[in-house]
Amino acid sequence: MVSITPPQSSLQNTDTLVQYYLENCRARNLAKESLRYYSDFLLKFAKQYPQLPETPEPLEQFICHFQSSDARRHSAYRAVRTFYNWLEKREHISKNPMKMVGAPRVHPKEKPALTIEQLKKLLEYPGHRPIVRVLLHFLTDTGCRIGEAANLTQDDVFEDSVRVRGKTGERIIPISPMVQNMLTALGPGRIFKYETHCLSDYVVKAGKAAGVKVNAHDLRRTFAQNWRGSDMSLKYIGGWASWKMVEHYSQRRIDKVRDDHQIYSPIALINGVQAKPVSSAPVAQPLPVYSSVEHLLKMAEELGAAKEKIKQLEAIVEKNGLAVLVRG
């Protein structure tokens, strides 16, 4: 698809520039979720400012308008920043006012995740439709995005793994035998046979029926926060491009944090708590630490007495032979 350059007369019309930017996003084959994200903020921006702002103050006012959450406000900032960077790169503007706008602060917030008890309650609820039951087990077992579940076909299901496709490309990830059997039982073609938004609604409704507040993304977060394997494996299974996202999703891994704290906190070190060796290989014992000069002098005295005793024994052996020493 050929990108079209807007006529010079329209360069200050915000809506025209936004439409050209969204067309460029489609040409780059951005995910539907990304297109909705940019459309959501930039169409609001064009409506509020029909003429493209050239100073940072209107941009800051627009971003501050989103007061529902820190994350929402930061999302507005990122969308407008990306839009202006594109305008600058394509030479639609000579000066980028977003370079003078600071990113809004995002305060750390505990993200919701299900407990194991809630998860069992959700999965074991007897009233789920078969397709919904399989969907819940698949999301719980793999931590996949709901869009990746929507793309899944029987050709993607192997003996102990599945091939998933989504916003970060394609990858093959492991799967539990029980879940593999459940997927296979749903028949040929697309496994879940519904669009992403319908599957998302099914998860929410299934949670309400089971008495558990949950959405599809909560199951992805629950997978990450209950993972006890390596972070490298978690990054691959989750399909995250950066370590920052791994940290973001697994922030409630309190069990691991608690174990480390009991070993490495200053109080633990003072009390002599030591980490258990991770393998059966022998572990070198630390040399004893002595706290006083008197103790060291006493050791030297004992060492000198031991050396003297050895000399006496050697003299006896040399003079009378080993038999005398044995009889003694």
Rosetta blueprint (number, residue, H / E / L):
1 M L
2 V L
3 S L
4 I L
5 T L
6 P L
7 P L
8 Q H
9 S H
10 S H
11 L L
12 Q L
13 N E
14 T H
15 D H
16 T H
17 L H
18 V H
19 Q H
20 Y H
21 Y H
22 L H
23 E H
24 N H
25 C H
26 R H
27 A H
28 R L
29 N L
30 L L
31 A L
32 K H
33 E H
34 S H
35 L H
36 R H
37 Y H
38 Y H
39 S H
40 D H
41 F H
42 L H
43 L H
44 K H
45 F H
46 A H
47 K H
48 Q H
49 Y L
50 P L
51 Q E
52 L L
53 P L
54 E L
55 T L
56 P H
57 E H
58 P H
59 L H
60 E H
61 Q H
62 F H
63 I H
64 C H
65 H L
66 F L
67 Q L
68 S L
69 S L
70 D H
71 A H
72 R H
73 R H
74 H H
75 S H
76 A H
77 Y H
78 R H
79 A H
80 V H
81 R H
82 T H
83 F H
84 Y H
85 N H
86 W H
87 L H
88 E H
89 K H
90 R L
91 E L
92 H L
93 I L
94 S L
95 K L
96 N L
97 P H
98 M H
99 K H
100 M H
101 V L
102 G L
103 A L
104 P L
105 R L
106 V L
107 H L
108 P L
109 K L
110 E L
111 K L
112 P L
113 A L
114 L L
115 T L
116 I H
117 E H
118 Q H
119 L H
120 K H
121 K H
122 L H
123 L H
124 E L
125 Y L
126 P L
127 G L
128 H L
129 R L
130 P H
131 I H
132 V H
133 R H
134 V H
135 L H
136 L H
137 H H
138 F H
139 L H
140 T H
141 D H
142 T H
143 G L
144 C L
145 R L
146 I H
147 G H
148 E H
149 A H
150 A H
151 N L
152 L L
153 T E
154 Q H
155 D H
156 D H
157 V E
158 F L
159 E L
160 D L
161 S E
162 V E
163 R E
164 V E
165 R E
166 G E
167 K L
168 T L
169 G E
170 E E
171 R E
172 I E
173 I E
174 P E
175 I L
176 S L
177 P H
178 M H
179 V H
180 Q H
181 N H
182 M H
183 L H
184 T H
185 A L
186 L L
187 G L
188 P L
189 G L
190 R E
191 I L
192 F L
193 K L
194 Y L
195 E L
196 T H
197 H H
198 C H
199 L H
200 S H
201 D H
202 Y H
203 V H
204 V H
205 K H
206 A H
207 G H
208 K H
209 A H
210 A H
211 G L
212 V L
213 K L
214 V L
215 N L
216 A H
217 H H
218 D H
219 L H
220 R H
221 R H
222 T H
223 F H
224 A H
225 Q H
226 N H
227 W L
228 R L
229 G L
230 S L
231 D H
232 M H
233 S H
234 L H
235 K H
236 Y H
237 I H
238 G H
239 G L
240 W L
241 A L
242 S L
243 W H
244 K H
245 M H
246 V H
247 E H
248 H H
249 Y H
250 S L
251 Q L
252 R L
253 R L
254 I H
255 D H
256 K H
257 V H
258 R H
259 D H
260 D H
261 H H
262 Q H
263 I H
264 Y H
265 S L
266 P H
267 I H
268 A H
269 L H
270 I H
271 N L
272 G L
273 V L
274 Q L
275 A L
276 K L
277 P L
278 V L
279 S L
280 S L
281 A L
282 P L
283 V L
284 A L
285 Q L
286 P L
287 L L
288 P L
289 V L
290 Y L
291 S L
292 S L
293 V H
294 E H
295 H H
296 L H
297 L H
298 K H
299 M H
300 A H
301 E H
302 E H
303 L H
304 G H
305 A H
306 A H
307 K H
308 E H
309 K H
310 I H
311 K H
312 Q H
313 L H
314 E H
315 A H
316 I H
317 V H
318 E H
319 K H
320 N H
321 G L
322 L H
323 A H
324 V H
325 L H
326 V H
327 R H
328 G L
